[in-house]
Amino acid sequence: MISLVPFLLDILKFIIAGSAIFFIAYNVLKSEFEINRQMKILDLRKSAQGTTLPLRLQAHERIVLFIERINPSSLLVRTHTPGLTVVQMQQMLTTEIQNEFQHNVTQQVYLSVQAWVMVRRLKDDTINLINQSAKTLDPEAPSLELSKLVLTHMASIEDNPYDAALALIKADIQEIF
C-alpha cells in the first residue's frame, strides 16, 4: 500500500497540472472563439443589409406614393368622374383608398413602427374626412360638392398631415443610412 500512495500523488500532480493547462488554454481560446463568433455575426448582418436595403428603400418609395395618392388634392383630381352623386363619389373614394392601402400593406415589414402607425392613421383620417364631409351634404348632390368641401377643409388645416407623414417617411429612410 505504501507504493500506491506515491503513485496516487503523482497522478494527482498530473491531474492538477493538466487541469491548470486546460483552464489556461480554455480561457485563451474562449476569447478567440468569441471574437470569431462576433465577426461572423457582423458578416451576416452586412450580407443581410445588402439584401434588404433595396427592399426597404422600395417599400419607403411605395409608401410615399401611397401617401401622395390618398392626398385629397391628388385623389380628387385623379378620380373625378362627372355625373356622380355625393354618395357614389364617397363610395368610390373610400374604395380607392382601401384598395391602395391593401396593395401596400406588406410594406409595413420594412418601415419603422412609428412610420407605419402614421400611414394607417393617415388612411383612416382620410376616409373619415370623406365620410364626414359626405354626411353634411345631400346624398344626391353632384360629386363636385363633396370635392369642394373636402378641399376646403384641407385648405383650412394649418399643418398638412400628408406633408407630416412624408417628412416622417423621409426621416425613417435617413435612419437606414
Protein Blocks (a to p, Z undefined) as FASTA:
>chain_A
ZZmmmmmmmmmmmmmmmmmmmmmmmmmmmmmmmmmmmmmmmmmmmmmmmmmmmmmmmmmm
mmmmmmmmmpmklmmmmmocghiafklmmmmmmmmmmmmmmmmmmmmmmpcfklmmmmmm
mmmmmmmmmmmmmmmpcfkbcfklmmmmmmmmmmmpmbafklmmmmmmmmmmmmmZZ
